[in-house]
Amino acid sequence: MRFGPGVRAYSLAPAGGASIDLVKYRRFGRCNFDVSVFSLGGMRFQESWLRGAEPSPASQQNLESTLDLALGLGINHVETARGYGTSEAQLGPALARHPRQRFKLQTKVLPTDDPREFEAHLEESLRLLRVDYLDLFAVHGVNDGTAMARTLRPGGCLEVVERWRQQGRIGAIGFSTHAPASLSLRMIATGRFDYVNFHYYYLYQDNRSVLAAARRHDMGTFIVSPSDKGGRLYRASAKLRALCEPLSPMVFNDLWCLSDPEIHTLSLGAARPSDFDEHLKVLTLLEESAPLLAPIVARLEAAYGAALGEDFAQRWFEGLREWDELPGQINVKRILWLRNLVLAYDLLDFAQERYISMKPDDIWVPGARAEAVDDEAMTAALPDSPFRDQIPAILREAHQLLYNPKVRPQP
């Protein structure tokens, strides 16, 4: 495996007995510090998604145990967001139990129309986290043109963040996004961000151009939710588990991501201390990743081609426009991707959870489902797709496969 400049390995024997041979750190781009290849994400160990809810003692103890283990393992990056319910309020007292120099802290705040409101939210986040500065701050959910304008316009939210950096209250500035690559590339091209939080996994490689652009700008790269949004890998199908042998799907995906030295850290949204167990297996495999990954990737690609047909498997995404340019605002690209994952890897639970969450006004899972497809209009709207004549029928088939009203949408 090739490591980027600034990567160092540390021997570590954490409290509790289990020994980790090598905990890896990578230079986090121009943020100018070494980040552990795993970060502790704060989205799933909180008491409640309701901000202001009172956490139970058991919830707080679980969070503190999870944090303690993460820091003990050498994880040096802790991240959360204003939007994660009680996460900031619970992390504040938990972090206060540890020396500040042991961790880099990131939170995220959604941009607003009124920068004064945004700044008030930022102030509240620091108060809840019980810190007077943030090592990293990301503008949260820059997922569409509205959020981008609120962030970048003169007098907008980014100017607030840049002023805080001048005052020494913020270190590195980034943005987090679920947007199509084209919007992320526009954000990166401004040159005003030091790092980017984005989605990129074996099962979702649309943001390869974002990774390349971040590299050109020497930005830190933070991969969001590799096991959850990367395919609900903690509940992977039997077929996917078999294809990934001798690794688990989680270990395979971690290893696939980290085999690229330009990916600096993966966010592990641990809900409990035991959630680290499977990920930690990766640390001893990094230097032998190529011979481990090659046969698994070959099997995954073969299964994909066999399920979809080789031509469709290689070209299904060509000429597909974004959902807001298509009739009925149907998110064709996302629907075909989910349908393909079900046919190739039996990831029905994951695909149905993502599909039921879709709607045009949802900035996190945008676009309409394929509940009503106008064949003529859809075909006309996709002149550059080699499968434009087939897509309306495929969308109807996908809706039958993916729509399950009993499934609860997931964040």
C-alpha positions in Angstrom: 0.0 0.0 0.0 1.2 3.5 -0.8 0.9 6.0 2.1 0.7 9.7 1.4 3.2 12.1 2.9 2.8 12.7 6.7 1.5 9.3 7.5 2.9 7.8 10.7 2.2 4.6 12.6 2.0 4.4 16.3 2.1 1.3 18.5 -0.7 1.3 21.0 -2.0 -0.9 23.8 -5.3 0.6 24.9 -6.6 0.2 28.4 -8.9 -2.8 28.7 -6.5 -5.5 27.4 -6.9 -5.7 23.6 -3.8 -4.6 21.7 -3.8 -2.8 18.4 -0.6 -3.3 16.4 -0.7 -0.1 14.4 -3.0 2.9 14.6 -2.5 4.9 11.4 -2.6 8.7 11.0 -2.6 10.6 7.8 -1.9 14.3 7.1 -5.3 15.9 6.9 -4.5 18.0 3.9 -3.7 21.7 4.4 -5.4 21.5 7.8 -1.8 20.7 8.8 -2.3 18.0 11.4 -2.3 14.2 11.3 -5.7 12.7 11.7 -6.5 9.1 12.7 -7.8 7.0 9.8 -11.0 6.5 11.9 -12.9 9.4 13.3 -15.6 9.2 16.0 -18.8 10.5 14.5 -21.4 11.8 16.9 -24.6 11.0 15.0 -25.7 7.7 16.6 -24.7 7.6 20.2 -26.9 10.4 21.4 -30.0 10.0 23.5 -32.5 11.7 21.1 -32.8 13.5 17.8 -34.9 16.1 19.7 -32.5 18.9 20.6 -33.0 19.9 24.3 -34.2 16.4 25.4 -32.8 15.3 28.8 -30.4 12.4 28.4 -30.7 9.4 30.7 -27.8 8.4 32.9 -27.5 5.2 30.9 -27.3 7.1 27.6 -24.6 9.5 29.0 -22.6 6.6 30.4 -22.8 4.8 27.1 -21.6 7.9 25.2 -18.7 8.4 27.7 -17.6 4.8 27.4 -17.7 5.0 23.6 -15.7 8.2 23.6 -13.2 6.9 26.2 -12.6 3.8 24.1 -12.1 5.9 20.9 -9.5 8.1 22.5 -7.9 5.1 24.1 -7.5 3.5 20.8 -5.8 6.6 19.4 -8.7 8.1 17.5 -7.9 11.8 17.7 -10.9 13.3 15.7 -14.3 13.7 17.2 -17.1 15.2 15.1 -20.7 16.1 15.7 -23.3 18.6 14.5 -26.0 21.0 15.8 -28.5 18.9 13.9 -27.7 15.7 15.8 -30.2 16.1 18.5 -28.6 15.9 22.0 -25.2 15.0 20.7 -23.4 18.3 21.3 -25.0 18.6 24.8 -23.9 15.1 25.8 -20.5 15.4 24.2 -19.6 18.6 26.1 -19.3 17.1 29.6 -17.9 13.8 28.2 -15.1 15.7 26.4 -14.4 17.8 29.5 -13.1 14.7 31.2 -10.2 14.5 28.7 -7.2 16.9 28.1 -8.1 19.2 25.2 -4.9 18.4 23.3 -5.9 14.7 23.0 -8.5 15.4 20.3 -9.5 17.5 17.4 -13.1 18.6 17.6 -15.4 19.4 14.7 -19.0 20.4 14.7 -21.3 21.5 11.9 -24.1 24.0 11.5 -26.6 24.5 8.7 -26.3 27.8 6.8 -29.3 30.1 7.2 -30.7 33.1 5.3 -29.8 35.4 8.2 -26.0 35.1 9.1 -26.9 36.5 12.6 -29.0 33.5 13.2 -26.2 31.2 11.9 -23.7 32.9 14.3 -26.1 32.5 17.2 -26.3 28.7 16.4 -22.6 28.6 16.3 -22.3 30.3 19.7 -24.7 27.8 21.1 -22.8 24.9 19.8 -19.6 26.0 21.5 -21.5 26.6 24.7 -23.0 23.1 24.7 -19.6 21.5 23.8 -18.0 23.4 26.6 -15.1 24.7 24.5 -13.9 28.1 23.5 -12.6 27.1 20.1 -13.1 24.4 17.4 -10.2 22.7 15.6 -12.5 22.2 12.6 -15.8 23.6 11.6 -17.9 22.5 8.6 -20.9 24.3 7.1 -23.4 21.5 7.3 -25.6 20.1 4.5 -24.4 22.1 1.5 -26.7 20.0 -0.6 -28.3 22.4 -3.1 -28.0 25.8 -4.6 -29.9 27.5 -1.8 -27.4 26.2 0.9 -24.5 27.1 -1.3 -25.8 30.7 -1.8 -26.4 31.1 1.9 -22.8 30.0 2.5 -20.9 31.9 -0.2 -22.8 35.1 -1.0 -21.2 38.4 0.2 -22.1 38.9 3.8 -23.2 35.2 4.1 -22.5 32.5 6.6 -18.9 31.7 5.4 -17.9 35.3 6.2 -19.0 34.6 9.8 -16.9 31.5 9.9 -13.9 33.3 8.4 -14.2 36.1 11.0 -14.2 33.5 13.8 -11.0 32.0 12.3 -9.4 35.4 12.4 -10.4 35.6 16.1 -8.8 32.3 16.9 -12.1 30.5 17.6 -12.0 28.2 14.6 -9.1 26.5 13.0 -9.8 24.7 9.7 -12.9 25.4 7.7 -14.8 22.8 5.6 -18.2 21.8 4.3 -20.2 18.7 4.5 -22.4 17.6 1.6 -24.8 15.1 0.2 -24.9 17.0 -3.1 -24.2 15.8 -6.6 -20.5 16.0 -7.5 -21.0 19.1 -9.7 -22.1 21.3 -6.7 -19.3 20.0 -4.5 -16.7 20.8 -7.2 -18.0 24.4 -7.4 -17.6 24.7 -3.6 -14.0 23.3 -3.8 -13.1 25.6 -6.7 -13.7 28.7 -4.5 -10.5 27.8 -2.6 -12.1 28.9 0.6 -12.3 25.5 2.3 -9.6 23.4 4.0 -11.5 20.0 4.0 -14.6 18.3 2.8 -17.0 15.8 4.3 -18.6 13.6 1.6 -19.9 10.2 0.6 -17.6 7.8 -1.2 -17.5 4.0 -0.8 -17.2 0.9 -2.9 -20.9 0.8 -3.5 -21.1 4.5 -4.3 -18.3 6.0 -6.3 -20.0 9.0 -7.9 -17.8 11.4 -5.9 -14.5 10.2 -7.4 -14.1 13.6 -9.0 -14.6 15.3 -5.6 -11.8 13.2 -4.2 -9.6 14.2 -7.1 -10.4 17.9 -6.7 -9.8 17.8 -3.0 -6.4 16.3 -3.7 -5.5 19.1 -6.2 -6.5 21.7 -3.5 -4.6 19.9 -0.8 -7.9 19.5 1.2 -8.6 17.1 4.0 -11.0 14.3 3.0 -13.5 13.0 5.5 -15.7 10.1 4.4 -19.1 10.2 5.9 -20.9 7.1 7.3 -19.1 4.4 5.4 -20.9 1.5 7.0 -24.4 3.0 7.1 -24.8 5.0 3.9 -22.3 2.7 2.4 -24.9 -0.1 2.3 -26.1 -0.8 5.9 -23.0 -3.1 6.0 -23.6 -4.0 9.7 -26.8 -5.8 8.3 -25.3 -6.9 5.0 -27.1 -9.6 3.0 -25.9 -13.2 2.9 -24.9 -12.7 -0.8 -22.8 -9.7 -0.1 -21.1 -11.4 2.9 -20.2 -14.4 0.7 -18.8 -12.2 -2.1 -16.6 -10.3 0.4 -15.1 -13.4 2.0 -12.7 -13.8 3.8 -13.4 -10.2 5.0 -16.7 -8.9 6.3 -18.4 -6.3 4.1 -17.5 -3.6 6.7 -13.9 -4.5 6.7 -13.8 -4.8 2.9 -15.3 -1.3 2.5 -13.0 0.3 5.1 -10.0 -1.3 3.5 -11.1 -0.4 0.0 -11.5 3.3 1.0 -8.3 3.4 3.0 -6.3 1.7 0.3 -6.4 5.2 -1.4 -3.9 7.3 0.6 -5.9 10.4 -0.5 -8.7 9.4 1.7 -7.7 10.6 5.1 -10.3 9.5 7.6 -13.6 7.5 7.8 -16.3 8.5 10.2 -17.4 5.7 12.5 -20.8 6.6 13.9 -20.4 4.3 16.8 -23.6 3.8 18.9 -21.8 1.8 21.6 -18.2 0.7 22.3 -18.6 -2.7 20.6 -19.2 -0.9 17.3 -15.5 -0.4 16.9 -14.7 -4.1 17.0 -15.1 -5.0 13.3 -13.5 -1.7 12.1 -10.3 -2.3 14.2 -9.6 -5.5 12.1 -8.6 -3.2 9.2 -5.7 -1.7 11.0 -3.5 -4.7 10.6 -4.5 -5.3 7.0 -3.7 -1.9 5.5 -0.2 -2.8 4.2 -1.5 -6.0 2.5 -4.6 -4.4 1.1 -4.0 -5.0 -2.7 -3.9 -8.9 -2.6 -6.9 -8.9 -0.3 -9.0 -6.5 -2.3 -8.4 -7.7 -5.8 -10.3 -11.0 -5.7 -13.2 -9.5 -3.8 -13.5 -6.6 -6.2 -13.4 -9.1 -9.1 -16.2 -11.2 -7.6 -18.3 -8.1 -6.8 -17.9 -6.8 -10.4 -18.8 -10.2 -11.8 -21.9 -10.4 -9.7 -22.9 -6.9 -10.8 -22.5 -7.7 -14.5 -24.3 -11.1 -14.2 -27.3 -9.5 -12.5 -27.6 -6.5 -14.7 -26.1 -7.5 -18.0 -22.6 -6.4 -18.8 -23.5 -3.4 -21.0 -26.0 -2.0 -18.6 -23.6 -2.6 -15.6 -20.9 -0.6 -17.3 -23.0 2.2 -18.7 -26.3 2.6 -16.9 -25.4 6.0 -15.5 -24.4 7.6 -18.8 -26.5 10.6 -19.8 -28.6 10.6 -16.7 -29.6 14.1 -15.6 -30.1 15.3 -12.1 -33.5 14.9 -10.6 -34.5 18.6 -10.7 -34.1 18.5 -14.5 -36.4 15.5 -15.1 -40.1 15.1 -15.4 -41.9 14.8 -12.1 -38.5 15.5 -10.4 -37.9 11.7 -10.3 -34.4 10.9 -9.1 -33.6 8.4 -11.9 -29.9 8.1 -11.0 -30.6 7.3 -7.3 -33.4 4.9 -8.1 -31.4 2.9 -10.7 -28.5 2.8 -8.3 -30.7 1.3 -5.5 -32.4 -1.1 -7.9 -29.0 -2.3 -9.1 -27.7 -2.9 -5.6 -30.8 -5.1 -4.9 -30.4 -7.1 -8.1 -26.7 -7.6 -7.7 -26.2 -7.9 -4.0 -29.6 -8.4 -2.4 -29.4 -5.2 -0.4 -33.2 -4.8 -0.2 -33.5 -3.5 3.3 -30.9 -0.7 2.6 -32.5 0.2 -0.7 -36.0 0.3 0.7 -34.9 2.5 3.6 -33.3 5.0 1.2 -36.2 4.9 -1.3 -38.9 5.6 1.3 -36.9 8.6 2.4 -36.9 10.2 -1.0 -38.9 13.4 -1.8 -38.1 16.5 -3.7 -38.1 18.8 -0.7 -35.7 16.6 1.3 -32.2 18.1 1.1 -30.7 14.9 2.4 -32.4 12.3 0.2 -33.7 14.5 -2.7 -35.9 13.7 -5.6 -39.3 12.0 -6.2 -39.9 8.3 -6.2 -41.0 6.6 -9.5 -44.7 6.6 -8.5 -45.9 8.1 -11.8 -43.7 7.9 -14.8 -44.5 9.7 -18.1 -42.8 7.5 -20.6 -42.7 10.0 -23.5 -41.5 12.9 -21.4 -38.9 10.8 -19.6 -37.5 9.4 -22.8 -37.3 12.9 -24.3 -35.6 14.2 -21.2 -32.8 11.6 -21.5 -31.5 12.0 -25.0 -27.9 11.1 -24.1 -28.8 7.9 -22.2 -28.0 4.7 -24.2 -31.0 3.1 -22.3 -33.5 5.9 -22.6 -36.1 3.7 -24.2 -35.9 1.2 -21.4 -35.7 3.5 -18.4 -39.4 4.2 -18.0 -40.1 0.4 -17.6 -37.1 0.0 -15.4 -38.4 2.8 -13.1 -41.8 1.1 -12.8 -40.1 -2.2 -12.0 -37.8 -0.4 -9.5 -40.8 1.2 -7.7 -42.5 -2.2 -7.3 -39.2 -3.6 -5.9 -38.3 -0.7 -3.6 -41.5 0.8 -2.3 -42.5 -0.6 1.0 -44.8 1.7 3.1 -44.0 -0.3 6.2 -40.4 0.7 6.1 -39.5 3.6 8.4 -37.3 6.4 6.8 -33.8 6.5 8.3 -31.7 9.7 8.9 
